[in-house]
């Protein structure tokens, strides 16, 4: 898991199945001929016994438990002592004790929906992707850069970069840019490794830093222009056929 970007990759898919189509059964993917062991905590109740009613709803059930573990750092049903205890609890509709540790009400509701005993009552993957929690935000929408010149030096800008990403706290990063030696590109290059920016995000950040620099330059030029009040403006008078400024 990348803590900066919130990117999570799930590996070890040795027990995964391909659903060929609605009329053909699921095909188990074997890993070097070994069937391996499935952990009781993550098995959907419809797979208990000889039923083996595999569908995409099974994956949604396991996904809900993975979200629970990521949010609480607790293995589902860690309060129980054996797989048999887990099977009995799930069949009785008892939810994992770790669910009490979930602080976000929206995440708690999503987990509960994924753990419905009736597979048909669980949300589909497409329905989950429509939720704000999982909605992908375009970098241009997620990233903002604001700033102004420091009081000590007009050539130094104090900038604030804000990045909003689903499922992770909003990132707020303050930094300085010296107009005499820094560029938007050089500053962004330094940030890429430090903040885990993708190439697309880095391009957006560089563009928005450039916009702040351009705005500052325009305002700075305007403030340096000579301006006169009506009382101070030169008045031209005609004396003896000559134009004299008084």
VOBA-1610 file (N, C-alpha, C; in pm, whole numbers, padded with zeros to 5 digits, always signed):
BEGIN
Unk+00085-00119+00000Unk+00000+00000+00000Unk+00088+00124+00000Unk+00057+00218-00088Unk+00127+00345-00093Unk+00049+00445-00009Unk+00105+00482+00106Unk+00035+00571+00198Unk+00012+00710+00144Unk+00098+00755+00051Unk+00082+00890-00005Unk-00033+00897-00104Unk-00045+00793-00187Unk-00147+00796-00293Unk-00272+00717-00258Unk-00263+00632-00154Unk-00377+00547-00121Unk-00391+00428-00212Unk-00291+00402-00297Unk-00298+00290-00391Unk-00275+00159-00317Unk-00365+00064-00335Unk-00355-00067-00269Unk-00354-00175-00376Unk-00260-00266-00365Unk-00253-00379-00458Unk-00270-00509-00379Unk-00361-00593-00423Unk-00388-00720-00357Unk-00324-00831-00438Unk-00240-00911-00372Unk-00168-01017-00443Unk-00214-01154-00392Unk-00142-01259-00433Unk-00171-01396-00392Unk-00312-01437-00433Unk-00334-01445-00564Unk-00467-01480-00616Unk-00473-01628-00657Unk-00404-01712-00582Unk-00397-01854-00617Unk-00530-01926-00616Unk-00628-01874-00541Unk-00760-01937-00537Unk-00863-01861-00621Unk-00818-01770-00704Unk-00911-01691-00784Unk-00981-01778-00888Unk-01097-01732-00930Unk-01174-01804-01033Unk-01209-01708-01145Unk-01210-01758-01268Unk-01256-01681-01382Unk-01402-01720-01409Unk-01490-01621-01414Unk-01628-01647-01453Unk-01635-01634-01605Unk-01645-01747-01673Unk-01638-01746-01819Unk-01759-01674-01879Unk-01876-01710-01837Unk-01999-01640-01873Unk-02110-01693-01782Unk-02230-01645-01803Unk-02339-01683-01713Unk-02378-01829-01722Unk-02346-01894-01832Unk-02391-02032-01851Unk-02285-02134-01815Unk-02161-02090-01794Unk-02055-02184-01764Unk-02006-02165-01621Unk-01966-02271-01555Unk-01922-02261-01416Unk-01789-02187-01406Unk-01759-02143-01286Unk-01634-02074-01262Unk-01516-02169-01276Unk-01405-02119-01323Unk-01286-02200-01342Unk-01182-02160-01238Unk-01140-02255-01156Unk-01043-02227-01052Unk-00904-02211-01111Unk-00833-02110-01062Unk-00694-02089-01104Unk-00603-02158-01004Unk-00530-02258-01046Unk-00439-02329-00957Unk-00300-02268-00964Unk-00230-02271-00855Unk-00095-02217-00847Unk+00004-02332-00835Unk+00068-02368-00948Unk+00163-02479-00950Unk+00101-02609-00900Unk-00026-02625-00927Unk-00093-02749-00891Unk-00134-02757-00746Unk-00102-02656-00668Unk-00135-02660-00525Unk-00265-02586-00500Unk-00355-02648-00425Unk-00484-02585-00397Unk-00474-02482-00286Unk-00374-02497-00198Unk-00357-02400-00090Unk-00468-02409+00013Unk-00472-02313+00103Unk-00571-02311+00209Unk-00640-02174+00211Unk-00771-02176+00221Unk-00846-02051+00234Unk-00869-02024+00383Unk-00855-01901+00424Unk-00877-01865+00563Unk-01026-01851+00588Unk-01071-01908+00697Unk-01213-01910+00729Unk-01271-01770+00741Unk-01189-01676+00789Unk-01240-01541+00814Unk-01288-01470+00688Unk-01236-01510+00573Unk-01266-01438+00449Unk-01360-01515+00356Unk-01408-01630+00398Unk-01492-01712+00311Unk-01638-01669+00325Unk-01702-01643+00213Unk-01844-01606+00214Unk-01927-01725+00259Unk-02036-01702+00331Unk-02114-01813+00387Unk-02171-01908+00281Unk-02196-01859+00160Unk-02252-01949+00057Unk-02151-02052+00007Unk-02024-02038+00049Unk-01923-02136+00010Unk-01905-02244+00116Unk-01975-02232+00228Unk-01962-02332+00334Unk-02017-02467+00287Unk-01960-02572+00336Unk-02011-02706+00304Unk-01989-02742+00159Unk-02084-02815+00102Unk-02074-02862-00037Unk-02148-02772-00134Unk-02202-02659-00086Unk-02281-02574-00175Unk-02194-02512-00285Unk-02086-02449-00243Unk-01989-02388-00336Unk-02058-02303-00443Unk-02149-02216-00398Unk-02222-02129-00490Unk-02138-02006-00520Unk-02037-02025-00604Unk-01943-01917-00631Unk-02002-01817-00729Unk-01984-01689-00697Unk-02026-01579-00786Unk-01941-01458-00750Unk-01961-01351-00823Unk-01885-01229-00791Unk-01922-01175-00653Unk-02039-01213-00601Unk-02079-01169-00467Unk-01985-01223-00360Unk-01920-01336-00388Unk-01821-01392-00296Unk-01704-01296-00281Unk-01661-01239-00393Unk-01550-01144-00390Unk-01587-01016-00315Unk-01713-00973-00328Unk-01758-00854-00258Unk-01756-00878-00107Unk-01795-00998-00065Unk-01790-01033+00077Unk-01646-01024+00130Unk-01553-01085+00058Unk-01412-01082+00099Unk-01357-00940+00095Unk-01401-00861-00004Unk-01356-00723-00016Unk-01397-00643+00108Unk-01519-00664+00154Unk-01566-00595+00274Unk-01479-00624+00395Unk-01435-00749+00406Unk-01349-00787+00518Unk-01209-00728+00503Unk-01161-00717+00379Unk-01031-00653+00356Unk-01034-00505+00394Unk-01144-00438+00358Unk-01159-00296+00395Unk-01161-00284+00548Unk-01230-00376+00613Unk-01236-00376+00759Unk-01096-00389+00819Unk-01017-00481+00766Unk-00882-00503+00818Unk-00793-00382+00793Unk-00806-00320+00676Unk-00726-00202+00645Unk-00760-00084+00736Unk-00888-00074+00774Unk-00932+00039+00857Unk-00899+00020+01005Unk-00893-00104+01050Unk-00877-00130+01193Unk-00744-00197+01228Unk-00674-00249+01126Unk-00550-00326+01148Unk-00578-00449+01234Unk-00699-00498+01225Unk-00737-00621+01296Unk-00788-00724+01196Unk-00749-00849+01215Unk-00801-00955+01130Unk-00947-00980+01166Unk-01034-00996+01067Unk-01175-01021+01095Unk-01194-01142+01186Unk-01282-01129+01282Unk-01315-01235+01377Unk-01193-01280+01458Unk-01101-01186+01485Unk-00986-01223+01565Unk-01022-01251+01711Unk-01146-01220+01747Unk-01191-01249+01883Unk-01229-01396+01901Unk-01242-01469+01791Unk-01280-01611+01796Unk-01157-01700+01790Unk-01169-01821+01843Unk-01053-01908+01861Unk-01030-02006+01747Unk-01132-02043+01672Unk-01115-02147+01571Unk-01199-02118+01448Unk-01166-02181+01334Unk-01248-02165+01212Unk-01393-02207+01236Unk-01413-02310+01317Unk-01549-02355+01345Unk-01629-02244+01414Unk-01563-02170+01504Unk-01630-02058+01571Unk-01669-01950+01469Unk-01579-01928+01372Unk-01607-01828+01270Unk-01726-01871+01186Unk-01731-01997+01143Unk-01842-02048+01062Unk-01974-02029+01136Unk-01976-02065+01265Unk-02100-02053+01343Unk-02142-01907+01355Unk-02046-01819+01378Unk-02078-01677+01395Unk-02134-01618+01266Unk-02070-01650+01152Unk-02115-01597+01024Unk-02256-01647+00992Unk-02279-01775+01011Unk-02412-01832+00983Unk-02520-01772+01072Unk-02480-01727+01191Unk-02576-01667+01284Unk-02592-01517+01258Unk-02519-01467+01159Unk-02531-01325+01127Unk-02453-01234+01220Unk-02357-01290+01292Unk-02275-01210+01384Unk-02162-01144+01305Unk-02152-01012+01315Unk-02048-00938+01244Unk-01918-00936+01325Unk-01804-00915+01260Unk-01676-00911+01332Unk-01675-00803+01438Unk-01614-00834+01550Unk-01604-00737+01660Unk-01525-00614+01618Unk-01431-00631+01524Unk-01347-00519+01479Unk-01429-00407+01415Unk-01551-00437+01373Unk-01635-00335+01310Unk-01662-00219+01405Unk-01655-00245+01535Unk-01677-00138+01633Unk-01566-00034+01629Unk-01450-00073+01576Unk-01335+00018+01573Unk-01335+00108+01450Unk-01429+00087+01358Unk-01437+00172+01238Unk-01499+00305+01279Unk-01427+00414+01257Unk-01473+00545+01303Unk-01560+00618+01201Unk-01545+00583+01074Unk-01619+00652+00968Unk-01751+00580+00942Unk-01861+00652+00957Unk-01993+00590+00941Unk-02017+00540+00799Unk-01966+00613+00699Unk-01985+00571+00560Unk-01911+00441+00531Unk-01788+00430+00582Unk-01711+00307+00561Unk-01777+00191+00634Unk-01826+00216+00752Unk-01894+00110+00829Unk-02016+00059+00752Unk-02091+00151+00692Unk-02211+00111+00616Unk-02172+00028+00493Unk-02062+00065+00427Unk-02016-00009+00310Unk-01975-00151+00349Unk-01900-00162+00458Unk-01856-00294+00504Unk-01977-00383+00537Unk-02073-00327+00608Unk-02193-00404+00644Unk-02269-00450+00520Unk-02276-00363+00420Unk-02346-00400+00297Unk-02275-00516+00226Unk-02141-00513+00229Unk-02063-00620+00164Unk-02076-00752+00238Unk-02110-00748+00366Unk-02115-00870+00448Unk-02257-00925+00464Unk-02349-00879+00382Unk-02486-00932+00389Unk-02484-01082+00364Unk-02564-01156+00441Unk-02570-01302+00425Unk-02624-01340+00288Unk-02722-01264+00239Unk-02780-01292+00109Unk-02690-01233+00000Unk-02630-01316-00084Unk-02540-01264-00188Unk-02605-01160-00278Unk-02733-01176-00306Unk-02804-01084-00395Unk-02820-00946-00333Unk-02809-00939-00199Unk-02828-00811-00131Unk-02698-00730-00125Unk-02587-00791-00158Unk-02459-00719-00155Unk-02446-00629-00277Unk-02376-00517-00263Unk-02355-00430-00380Unk-02261-00497-00480Unk-02273-00459-00605Unk-02180-00507-00707Unk-02056-00417-00707Unk-01952-00462-00775Unk-01830-00381-00784Unk-01859-00248-00853Unk-01943-00250-00957Unk-01977-00127-01027Unk-02053-00030-00936Unk-02140-00083-00853Unk-02213+00004-00760Unk-02119+00065-00656Unk-02022-00012-00611Unk-01924+00041-00515Unk-01842+00154-00577Unk-01808+00140-00704Unk-01725+00240-00772Unk-01798+00372-00790Unk-01931+00371-00779Unk-02008+00494-00793Unk-02008+00576-00663Unk-01965+00515-00552Unk-01964+00585-00425Unk-01848+00684-00420Unk-01868+00794-00346Unk-01763+00896-00334Unk-01634+00839-00278Unk-01645+00741-00188Unk-01528+00682-00125Unk-01433+00621-00226Unk-01488+00563-00332Unk-01405+00493-00431Unk-01397+00568-00564Unk-01464+00681-00573Unk-01467+00754-00699Unk-01329+00810-00730Unk-01284+00787-00850Unk-01154+00839-00892Unk-01167+00988-00924Unk-01083+01067-00862Unk-01086+01212-00883Unk-00976+01250-00980Unk-01011+01324-01084Unk-00912+01368-01182Unk-00809+01457-01113Unk-00680+01442-01147Unk-00576+01522-01081Unk-00603+01672-01084Unk-00657+01722-01196Unk-00681+01866-01206Unk-00785+01911-01105Unk-00877+01820-01070Unk-00980+01850-00971Unk-00928+01831-00828Unk-00838+01734-00812Unk-00791+01697-00678Unk-00679+01786-00627Unk-00609+01855-00717Unk-00489+01928-00680Unk-00512+02079-00687Unk-00465+02148-00586Unk-00469+02295-00587Unk-00336+02349-00536Unk-00294+02461-00590Unk-00172+02529-00547Unk-00205+02677-00528Unk-00179+02728-00410Unk-00200+02869-00381Unk-00071+02926-00323Unk-00057+03058-00324Unk+00063+03116-00266Unk+00073+03266-00286Unk+00171+03321-00220Unk+00197+03465-00231Unk+00341+03492-00193Unk+00387+03612-00223Unk+00525+03649-00192Unk+00543+03663-00041Unk+00660+03629+00006Unk+00689+03646+00148Unk+00712+03795+00178Unk+00692+03833+00302Unk+00709+03974+00340Unk+00856+04015+00331Unk+00946+03918+00354Unk+01088+03950+00356Unk+01145+03970+00217Unk+01092+03898+00118Unk+01153+03900-00014Unk+01047+03878-00121Unk+01030+03974-00210Unk+00929+03963-00316Unk+00965+03855-00417Unk+01091+03812-00419Unk+01133+03709-00514Unk+01107+03568-00463Unk+01064+03556-00339Unk+01038+03424-00280Unk+00888+03408-00256Unk+00833+03302-00312Unk+00691+03274-00295Unk+00672+03163-00192Unk+00577+03181-00104Unk+00536+03075-00012Unk+00413+03008-00071Unk+00426+02880-00108Unk+00319+02809-00177Unk+00263+02697-00089Unk+00137+02667-00114Unk+00070+02557-00044Unk+00009+02464-00147Unk+00052+02339-00145Unk-00001+02235-00234Unk-00099+02150-00155Unk-00220+02133-00209Unk-00322+02050-00145Unk-00367+01944-00244Unk-00368+01818-00197Unk-00413+01707-00281Unk-00520+01629-00206Unk-00636+01615-00267Unk-00746+01539-00207Unk-00761+01408-00283Unk-00748+01297-00211Unk-00762+01164-00272Unk-00863+01083-00193Unk-00935+00991-00260Unk-01030+00906-00188Unk-00960+00818-00086Unk-01022+00796+00027Unk-00980+00697+00128Unk-00858+00738+00209Unk-00795+00848+00179Unk-00677+00889+00257Unk-00694+01034+00299Unk-00630+01073+00411Unk-00641+01212+00454Unk-00588+01309+00348Unk-00645+01427+00346Unk-00602+01528+00250Unk-00457+01568+00277Unk-00378+01575+00173Unk-00237+01610+00184Unk-00222+01762+00170Unk-00152+01823+00265Unk-00124+01967+00260Unk+00026+01985+00278Unk+00090+02048+00179Unk+00235+02058+00177Unk+00275+02203+00150Unk+00350+02263+00242Unk+00397+02401+00226Unk+00542+02401+00180Unk+00575+02492+00090Unk+00712+02501+00040Unk+00738+02642-00014Unk+00866+02672-00034Unk+00906+02803-00086Unk+00965+02788-00225Unk+00943+02887-00307Unk+00997+02890-00443Unk+01069+03022-00465Unk+01197+03015-00498Unk+01277+03134-00525Unk+01271+03163-00675Unk+01211+03274-00711Unk+01193+03308-00852Unk+01325+03329-00925Unk+01434+03354-00852Unk+01562+03379-00915Unk+01636+03251-00953Unk+01601+03138-00890Unk+01675+03014-00920Unk+01587+02891-00935Unk+01460+02897-00895Unk+01372+02780-00906Unk+01276+02795-01023Unk+01229+02681-01072Unk+01124+02678-01174Unk+01015+02582-01127Unk+00901+02590-01190Unk+00792+02499-01156Unk+00835+02354-01177Unk+00909+02330-01285Unk+00953+02194-01314Unk+01053+02141-01212Unk+01150+02225-01173Unk+01251+02179-01078Unk+01190+02150-00941Unk+01097+02236-00898Unk+01032+02215-00770Unk+00948+02087-00772Unk+00874+02065-00881Unk+00789+01947-00892Unk+00871+01820-00895Unk+00985+01822-00963Unk+01072+01705-00968Unk+01116+01664-00828Unk+01146+01762-00743Unk+01185+01732-00605Unk+01070+01669-00528Unk+00948+01707-00561Unk+00831+01657-00488Unk+00794+01513-00525Unk+00825+01471-00647Unk+00772+01346-00698Unk+00804+01229-00605Unk+00931+01217-00566Unk+00969+01107-00477Unk+00921+01131-00335Unk+00929+01255-00291Unk+00893+01287-00153Unk+00745+01264-00125Unk+00659+01299-00222Unk+00515+01289-00201Unk+00452+01173-00277Unk+00533+01099-00353Unk+00478+00987-00428Unk+00384+01028-00539Unk+00416+01136-00608Unk+00330+01186-00716Unk+00346+01100-00840Unk+00236+01076-00908Unk+00242+01009-01038Unk+00286+01110-01143Unk+00321+01063-01262Unk+00361+01154-01369Unk+00248+01252-01402Unk+00126+01201-01405Unk+00011+01287-01437Unk-00010+01392-01329Unk+00002+01351-01203Unk-00015+01447-01093Unk+00096+01551-01095Unk+00219+01506-01124Unk+00332+01600-01129Unk+00313+01705-01237Unk+00260+01664-01352Unk+00235+01759-01461Unk+00131+01863-01419Unk+00028+01819-01347Unk-00075+01913-01301Unk-00017+02009-01198Unk+00063+01956-01105Unk+00125+02040-01002Unk+00214+02146-01067Unk+00298+02105-01163Unk+00388+02199-01232Unk+00308+02308-01302Unk+00197+02269-01366Unk+00113+02367-01435Unk+00051+02467-01340Unk+00008+02421-01225Unk-00057+02512-01129Unk+00046+02601-01059Unk+00168+02549-01038Unk+00273+02635-00984Unk+00306+02745-01085Unk+00313+02708-01213Unk+00339+02807-01318Unk+00233+02916-01319Unk+00107+02877-01296Unk-00002+02975-01294Unk+00016+03074-01178Unk+00057+03022-01062Unk+00079+03109-00947Unk+00194+03206-00975Unk+00302+03156-01037Unk+00416+03242-01072Unk+00374+03351-01169Unk+00297+03313-01271Unk+00252+03411-01370Unk+00163+03517-01306Unk+00074+03475-01216Unk-00014+03570-01149Unk+00068+03667-01063Unk+00167+03612-00992Unk+00252+03697-00908Unk+00329+03798-00993Unk+00381+03753-01106Unk+00458+03842-01193Unk+00371+03956-01245Unk+00246+03923-01280Unk+00153+04025-01329Unk+00122+04127-01220Unk+00095+04077-01099Unk+00063+04167-00988Unk+00185+04251-00950Unk+00304+04190-00957Unk+00425+04262-00920Unk+00453+04375-01019Unk+00433+04347-01147Unk+00454+04449-01250Unk+00356+04563-01234Unk+00232+04528-01202Unk+00129+04630-01185Unk+00162+04722-01068Unk+00215+04663-00960Unk+00244+04744-00841Unk+00362+04837-00863Unk+00447+04806-00962Unk+00564+04890-00991Unk+00535+05002-01089Unk+00417+05005-01151Unk+00382+05111-01244Unk+00366+05243-01170Unk+00405+05357-01233Unk+00387+05489-01171Unk+00242+05531-01186Unk+00179+05558-01077Unk+00040+05599-01081Unk+00028+05737-01015Unk-00057+05823-01074Unk-00078+05957-01021Unk-00223+05971-00978Unk-00242+06042-00868Unk-00377+06080-00830Unk-00415+06203-00910Unk-00542+06235-00922Unk-00581+06355-00997Unk-00510+06481-00950Unk-00485+06492-00819Unk-00419+06612-00766Unk-00273+06617-00805Unk-00211+06498-00827Unk-00070+06493-00858Unk-00041+06493-01007Unk-00142+06471-01089Unk-00119+06458-01233Unk-00072+06590-01292Unk+00023+06583-01388Unk+00072+06707-01452Unk-00041+06778-01526Unk-00043+06909-01516Unk-00145+06990-01583Unk-00077+07073-01691Unk-00126+07063-01811Unk-00067+07141-01923Unk-00138+07275-01934Unk-00059+07381-01938Unk-00115+07514-01954Unk-00052+07580-02077Unk-00132+07658-02145Unk-00083+07729-02265Unk-00049+07872-02227Unk+00078+07908-02234Unk+00123+08044-02206Unk+00203+08095-02325Unk+00154+08201-02380Unk+00226+08266-02490Unk+00260+08168-02601Unk+00163+08080-02629Unk+00182+07986-02739Unk+00272+07871-02708Unk+00314+07858-02581Unk+00399+07745-02544Unk+00326+07655-02447Unk+00354+07529-02457Unk+00293+07430-02364Unk+00390+07411-02249Unk+00347+07447-02131Unk+00434+07438-02015Unk+00364+07351-01911Unk+00437+07258-01857Unk+00381+07175-01749Unk+00407+07243-01617Unk+00305+07254-01536Unk+00320+07316-01404Unk+00298+07210-01296
//
